[in-house]
């Protein structure tokens, strides 16, 4: 059911026109590849160094924080890989 109220007009929302000639510039694939390589290197080194320490008696909340960081780095790596392979489109 429509009551005839156009919220976009009331709020002054203006739709952005797409250019027929120029395309939107996305993330730089070459720079994403550099970030990907450095992040992979960092992650592997960090993971190796941490796991060389005695981690058996870590409090559970600290283990959760390490897991959160690892998951965040994995998400970053995945996103950078998407930029390199698909131009950042998800």
VEXMARFI-41637 format. One record per atom (N, C-alpha, C): residue number from 1; chain; atom name; y, x, z. Coordinates in pm, whole numbers. Last residue first. Layout:
<nodes>
+-----+--------+-------+--------+--------+--------+
! num ! cadena ! atomo !     yy !     xx !     zz !
+-----+--------+-------+--------+--------+--------+
! NUM !      A !    CA !      Y !      X !      Z !
...
+-----+--------+-------+--------+--------+--------+
</nodes>
This chain:
<nodes>
+-----+--------+-------+--------+--------+--------+
! num ! cadena ! atomo !     yy !     xx !     zz !
+-----+--------+-------+--------+--------+--------+
!  90 !      A !     N !   -791 !   3277 !   -391 !
!  90 !      A !    CA !   -907 !   3244 !   -306 !
!  90 !      A !     C !   -959 !   3107 !   -340 !
!  89 !      A !     N !   -648 !   3544 !   -564 !
!  89 !      A !    CA !   -675 !   3399 !   -565 !
!  89 !      A !     C !   -799 !   3373 !   -482 !
!  88 !      A !     N !   -614 !   3812 !   -587 !
!  88 !      A !    CA !   -565 !   3747 !   -465 !
!  88 !      A !     C !   -589 !   3598 !   -460 !
!  87 !      A !     N !   -737 !   3912 !   -812 !
!  87 !      A !    CA !   -591 !   3901 !   -812 !
!  87 !      A !     C !   -535 !   3827 !   -693 !
!  86 !      A !     N !  -1001 !   3959 !   -790 !
!  86 !      A !    CA !   -961 !   3827 !   -842 !
!  86 !      A !     C !   -810 !   3809 !   -846 !
!  85 !      A !     N !  -1033 !   4225 !   -700 !
!  85 !      A !    CA !  -1124 !   4169 !   -800 !
!  85 !      A !     C !  -1077 !   4039 !   -865 !
!  84 !      A !     N !   -819 !   4281 !   -525 !
!  84 !      A !    CA !   -861 !   4381 !   -623 !
!  84 !      A !     C !   -943 !   4316 !   -735 !
!  83 !      A !     N !   -811 !   4050 !   -370 !
!  83 !      A !    CA !   -693 !   4089 !   -447 !
!  83 !      A !     C !   -734 !   4184 !   -558 !
!  82 !      A !     N !  -1066 !   4058 !   -253 !
!  82 !      A !    CA !  -1028 !   3946 !   -340 !
!  82 !      A !     C !   -908 !   3981 !   -427 !
!  81 !      A !     N !  -1036 !   4288 !    -99 !
!  81 !      A !    CA !  -1134 !   4287 !   -209 !
!  81 !      A !     C !  -1104 !   4174 !   -307 !
!  80 !      A !     N !   -850 !   4190 !     86 !
!  80 !      A !    CA !   -811 !   4298 !     -4 !
!  80 !      A !     C !   -907 !   4307 !   -122 !
!  79 !      A !     N !  -1015 !   4000 !    214 !
!  79 !      A !    CA !   -895 !   3956 !    143 !
!  79 !      A !     C !   -849 !   4063 !     43 !
!  78 !      A !     N !  -1210 !   4168 !    329 !
!  78 !      A !    CA !  -1248 !   4063 !    234 !
!  78 !      A !     C !  -1129 !   4018 !    149 !
!  77 !      A !     N !  -1053 !   4322 !    502 !
!  77 !      A !    CA !  -1128 !   4385 !    393 !
!  77 !      A !     C !  -1166 !   4283 !    286 !
!  76 !      A !     N !   -965 !   4118 !    675 !
!  76 !      A !    CA !   -868 !   4195 !    597 !
!  76 !      A !     C !   -938 !   4260 !    478 !
!  75 !      A !     N !  -1210 !   4042 !    785 !
!  75 !      A !    CA !  -1132 !   3943 !    708 !
!  75 !      A !     C !  -1029 !   4014 !    621 !
!  74 !      A !     N !  -1276 !   4281 !    916 !
!  74 !      A !    CA !  -1363 !   4230 !    808 !
!  74 !      A !     C !  -1290 !   4127 !    723 !
!  73 !      A !     N !  -1072 !   4287 !   1107 !
!  73 !      A !    CA !  -1077 !   4391 !   1003 !
!  73 !      A !     C !  -1166 !   4348 !    887 !
!  72 !      A !     N !  -1153 !   4062 !   1255 !
!  72 !      A !    CA !  -1023 !   4065 !   1188 !
!  72 !      A !     C !  -1019 !   4169 !   1078 !
!  71 !      A !     N !  -1400 !   4150 !   1354 !
!  71 !      A !    CA !  -1395 !   4034 !   1265 !
!  71 !      A !     C !  -1263 !   4029 !   1189 !
!  70 !      A !     N !  -1311 !   4362 !   1516 !
!  70 !      A !    CA !  -1401 !   4388 !   1405 !
!  70 !      A !     C !  -1399 !   4273 !   1304 !
!  69 !      A !     N !  -1157 !   4216 !   1702 !
!  69 !      A !    CA !  -1094 !   4317 !   1617 !
!  69 !      A !     C !  -1180 !   4346 !   1495 !
!  68 !      A !     N !  -1359 !   4057 !   1816 !
!  68 !      A !    CA !  -1245 !   3994 !   1749 !
!  68 !      A !     C !  -1175 !   4092 !   1654 !
!  67 !      A !     N !  -1523 !   4254 !   1931 !
!  67 !      A !    CA !  -1576 !   4169 !   1823 !
!  67 !      A !     C !  -1463 !   4101 !   1745 !
!  66 !      A !     N !  -1346 !   4347 !   2127 !
!  66 !      A !    CA !  -1392 !   4438 !   2021 !
!  66 !      A !     C !  -1447 !   4359 !   1902 !
!  65 !      A !     N !  -1333 !   4108 !   2276 !
!  65 !      A !    CA !  -1213 !   4163 !   2213 !
!  65 !      A !     C !  -1249 !   4260 !   2101 !
!  64 !      A !     N !  -1599 !   4085 !   2367 !
!  64 !      A !    CA !  -1542 !   3980 !   2281 !
!  64 !      A !     C !  -1417 !   4030 !   2208 !
!  63 !      A !     N !  -1608 !   4307 !   2533 !
!  63 !      A !    CA !  -1695 !   4303 !   2414 !
!  63 !      A !     C !  -1641 !   4200 !   2315 !
!  62 !      A !     N !  -1435 !   4210 !   2728 !
!  62 !      A !    CA !  -1396 !   4326 !   2649 !
!  62 !      A !     C !  -1480 !   4337 !   2522 !
!  61 !      A !     N !  -1584 !   4000 !   2832 !
!  61 !      A !    CA !  -1456 !   3968 !   2768 !
!  61 !      A !     C !  -1403 !   4087 !   2685 !
!  60 !      A !     N !  -1804 !   4139 !   2942 !
!  60 !      A !    CA !  -1824 !   4050 !   2827 !
!  60 !      A !     C !  -1692 !   4018 !   2756 !
!  59 !      A !     N !  -1761 !   4485 !   3020 !
!  59 !      A !    CA !  -1746 !   4343 !   3054 !
!  59 !      A !     C !  -1752 !   4257 !   2927 !
!  58 !      A !     N !  -2006 !   4733 !   2946 !
!  58 !      A !    CA !  -1875 !   4673 !   2917 !
!  58 !      A !     C !  -1871 !   4528 !   2962 !
!  57 !      A !     N !  -2231 !   4888 !   2981 !
!  57 !      A !    CA !  -2179 !   4815 !   3098 !
!  57 !      A !     C !  -2042 !   4753 !   3072 !
!  56 !      A !     N !  -2291 !   5014 !   2734 !
!  56 !      A !    CA !  -2387 !   4922 !   2798 !
!  56 !      A !     C !  -2327 !   4837 !   2908 !
!  55 !      A !     N !  -2155 !   5203 !   2598 !
!  55 !      A !    CA !  -2100 !   5067 !   2594 !
!  55 !      A !     C !  -2190 !   4966 !   2666 !
!  54 !      A !     N !  -2071 !   5521 !   2591 !
!  54 !      A !    CA !  -2163 !   5435 !   2664 !
!  54 !      A !     C !  -2101 !   5296 !   2673 !
!  53 !      A !     N !  -1982 !   5613 !   2251 !
!  53 !      A !    CA !  -1957 !   5607 !   2395 !
!  53 !      A !     C !  -2062 !   5516 !   2460 !
!  52 !      A !     N !  -2034 !   5574 !   1994 !
!  52 !      A !    CA !  -2085 !   5699 !   2050 !
!  52 !      A !     C !  -2062 !   5704 !   2201 !
!  51 !      A !     N !  -1900 !   5346 !   1923 !
!  51 !      A !    CA !  -2042 !   5333 !   1950 !
!  51 !      A !     C !  -2107 !   5463 !   1996 !
!  50 !      A !     N !  -1644 !   5449 !   1874 !
!  50 !      A !    CA !  -1665 !   5357 !   1987 !
!  50 !      A !     C !  -1814 !   5351 !   2023 !
!  49 !      A !     N !  -1696 !   5602 !   1642 !
!  49 !      A !    CA !  -1648 !   5666 !   1765 !
!  49 !      A !     C !  -1674 !   5577 !   1886 !
!  48 !      A !     N !  -1780 !   5404 !   1455 !
!  48 !      A !    CA !  -1865 !   5516 !   1492 !
!  48 !      A !     C !  -1825 !   5579 !   1624 !
!  47 !      A !     N !  -1554 !   5237 !   1440 !
!  47 !      A !    CA !  -1683 !   5182 !   1483 !
!  47 !      A !     C !  -1775 !   5294 !   1530 !
!  46 !      A !     N !  -1365 !   5420 !   1337 !
!  46 !      A !    CA !  -1343 !   5354 !   1466 !
!  46 !      A !     C !  -1476 !   5304 !   1523 !
!  45 !      A !     N !  -1482 !   5484 !   1087 !
!  45 !      A !    CA !  -1456 !   5588 !   1187 !
!  45 !      A !     C !  -1443 !   5527 !   1327 !
!  44 !      A !     N !  -1492 !   5230 !    964 !
!  44 !      A !    CA !  -1614 !   5308 !    982 !
!  44 !      A !     C !  -1596 !   5415 !   1090 !
!  43 !      A !     N !  -1218 !   5161 !    966 !
!  43 !      A !    CA !  -1317 !   5077 !   1033 !
!  43 !      A !     C !  -1444 !   5155 !   1062 !
!  42 !      A !     N !  -1100 !   5364 !    808 !
!  42 !      A !    CA !  -1062 !   5345 !    949 !
!  42 !      A !     C !  -1170 !   5270 !   1025 !
!  41 !      A !     N !  -1227 !   5312 !    561 !
!  41 !      A !    CA !  -1241 !   5442 !    626 !
!  41 !      A !     C !  -1210 !   5431 !    776 !
!  40 !      A !     N !  -1133 !   5051 !    511 !
!  40 !      A !    CA !  -1277 !   5077 !    522 !
!  40 !      A !     C !  -1302 !   5208 !    597 !
!  39 !      A !     N !   -860 !   5107 !    495 !
!  39 !      A !    CA !   -909 !   5018 !    602 !
!  39 !      A !     C !  -1059 !   5037 !    621 !
!  38 !      A !     N !   -849 !   5270 !    267 !
!  38 !      A !    CA !   -805 !   5322 !    397 !
!  38 !      A !     C !   -858 !   5238 !    513 !
!  37 !      A !     N !   -946 !   5093 !     69 !
!  37 !      A !    CA !  -1014 !   5220 !     96 !
!  37 !      A !     C !   -977 !   5275 !    234 !
!  36 !      A !     N !   -754 !   4885 !     88 !
!  36 !      A !    CA !   -896 !   4858 !    109 !
!  36 !      A !     C !   -969 !   4987 !    146 !
!  35 !      A !     N !   -520 !   5015 !     13 !
!  35 !      A !    CA !   -532 !   4960 !    149 !
!  35 !      A !     C !   -678 !   4936 !    184 !
!  34 !      A !     N !   -591 !   5074 !   -254 !
!  34 !      A !    CA !   -559 !   5182 !   -159 !
!  34 !      A !     C !   -576 !   5134 !    -15 !
!  33 !      A !     N !   -623 !   4816 !   -353 !
!  33 !      A !    CA !   -737 !   4908 !   -356 !
!  33 !      A !     C !   -715 !   5025 !   -260 !
!  32 !      A !     N !   -364 !   4722 !   -328 !
!  32 !      A !    CA !   -470 !   4658 !   -249 !
!  32 !      A !     C !   -592 !   4749 !   -244 !
!  31 !      A !     N !   -240 !   4879 !   -519 !
!  31 !      A !    CA !   -204 !   4899 !   -379 !
!  31 !      A !     C !   -308 !   4836 !   -287 !
!  30 !      A !     N !   -363 !   4766 !   -745 !
!  30 !      A !    CA !   -379 !   4909 !   -715 !
!  30 !      A !     C !   -347 !   4939 !   -568 !
!  29 !      A !     N !   -282 !   4498 !   -739 !
!  29 !      A !    CA !   -423 !   4532 !   -725 !
!  29 !      A !     C !   -444 !   4679 !   -688 !
!  28 !      A !     N !    -22 !   4347 !   -577 !
!  28 !      A !    CA !    -53 !   4463 !   -660 !
!  28 !      A !     C !   -198 !   4506 !   -635 !
!  27 !      A !     N !     -4 !   3986 !   -576 !
!  27 !      A !    CA !    -21 !   4114 !   -508 !
!  27 !      A !     C !    -62 !   4224 !   -606 !
!  26 !      A !     N !    177 !   3837 !   -853 !
!  26 !      A !    CA !     93 !   3834 !   -734 !
!  26 !      A !     C !     86 !   3970 !   -670 !
!  25 !      A !     N !    435 !   3674 !  -1006 !
!  25 !      A !    CA !    379 !   3806 !   -977 !
!  25 !      A !     C !    301 !   3797 !   -846 !
!  24 !      A !     N !    408 !   3407 !  -1232 !
!  24 !      A !    CA !    434 !   3452 !  -1095 !
!  24 !      A !     C !    366 !   3587 !  -1073 !
!  23 !      A !     N !    518 !   3467 !  -1566 !
!  23 !      A !    CA !    419 !   3417 !  -1470 !
!  23 !      A !     C !    452 !   3475 !  -1333 !
!  22 !      A !     N !    755 !   3351 !  -1798 !
!  22 !      A !    CA !    718 !   3447 !  -1695 !
!  22 !      A !     C !    613 !   3386 !  -1604 !
!  21 !      A !     N !    753 !   3121 !  -1970 !
!  21 !      A !    CA !    753 !   3256 !  -2024 !
!  21 !      A !     C !    703 !   3359 !  -1921 !
!  20 !      A !     N !    766 !   2890 !  -1833 !
!  20 !      A !    CA !    673 !   2894 !  -1946 !
!  20 !      A !     C !    656 !   3037 !  -1997 !
!  19 !      A !     N !    779 !   2862 !  -1482 !
!  19 !      A !    CA !    831 !   2922 !  -1604 !
!  19 !      A !     C !    724 !   2919 !  -1712 !
!  18 !      A !     N !    776 !   2567 !  -1297 !
!  18 !      A !    CA !    700 !   2683 !  -1342 !
!  18 !      A !     C !    762 !   2733 !  -1471 !
!  17 !      A !     N !   1012 !   2455 !  -1057 !
!  17 !      A !    CA !    961 !   2452 !  -1193 !
!  17 !      A !     C !    885 !   2579 !  -1222 !
!  16 !      A !     N !    964 !   2312 !   -744 !
!  16 !      A !    CA !    994 !   2435 !   -817 !
!  16 !      A !     C !    931 !   2427 !   -956 !
!  15 !      A !     N !   1111 !   2013 !   -631 !
!  15 !      A !    CA !    991 !   2079 !   -684 !
!  15 !      A !     C !   1032 !   2201 !   -765 !
!  14 !      A !     N !   1295 !   1967 !   -348 !
!  14 !      A !    CA !   1306 !   1992 !   -491 !
!  14 !      A !     C !   1181 !   2068 !   -534 !
!  13 !      A !     N !   1366 !   1732 !   -103 !
!  13 !      A !    CA !   1268 !   1829 !   -150 !
!  13 !      A !     C !   1280 !   1841 !   -302 !
!  12 !      A !     N !   1528 !   1560 !     44 !
!  12 !      A !    CA !   1590 !   1653 !    -50 !
!  12 !      A !     C !   1496 !   1762 !    -99 !
!  11 !      A !     N !   1434 !   1359 !    201 !
!  11 !      A !    CA !   1444 !   1492 !    263 !
!  11 !      A !     C !   1506 !   1596 !    170 !
!  10 !      A !     N !   1441 !   1150 !     14 !
!  10 !      A !    CA !   1515 !   1137 !    140 !
!  10 !      A !     C !   1537 !   1274 !    204 !
!   9 !      A !     N !   1265 !   1245 !   -183 !
!   9 !      A !    CA !   1407 !   1221 !   -213 !
!   9 !      A !     C !   1491 !   1216 !    -86 !
!   8 !      A !     N !   1027 !   1252 !    -35 !
!   8 !      A !    CA !   1079 !   1374 !    -96 !
!   8 !      A !     C !   1227 !   1359 !   -129 !
!   7 !      A !     N !    986 !    982 !     29 !
!   7 !      A !    CA !   1019 !   1076 !    137 !
!   7 !      A !     C !   1078 !   1205 !     79 !
!   6 !      A !     N !   1065 !    695 !    -97 !
!   6 !      A !    CA !   1031 !    827 !   -149 !
!   6 !      A !     C !   1079 !    931 !    -48 !
!   5 !      A !     N !    938 !    377 !    -44 !
!   5 !      A !    CA !   1021 !    483 !     13 !
!   5 !      A !     C !    973 !    617 !    -39 !
!   4 !      A !     N !    771 !    168 !   -123 !
!   4 !      A !    CA !    881 !    207 !   -211 !
!   4 !      A !     C !    972 !    315 !   -155 !
!   3 !      A !     N !    550 !    113 !     18 !
!   3 !      A !    CA !    668 !     39 !     59 !
!   3 !      A !     C !    791 !     81 !    -22 !
!   2 !      A !     N !    217 !     59 !    -87 !
!   2 !      A !    CA !    339 !    139 !    -98 !
!   2 !      A !     C !    459 !     54 !    -59 !
!   1 !      A !     N !   -117 !     85 !      0 !
!   1 !      A !    CA !      0 !      0 !      0 !
!   1 !      A !     C !    124 !     90 !      0 !
+-----+--------+-------+--------+--------+--------+
</nodes>
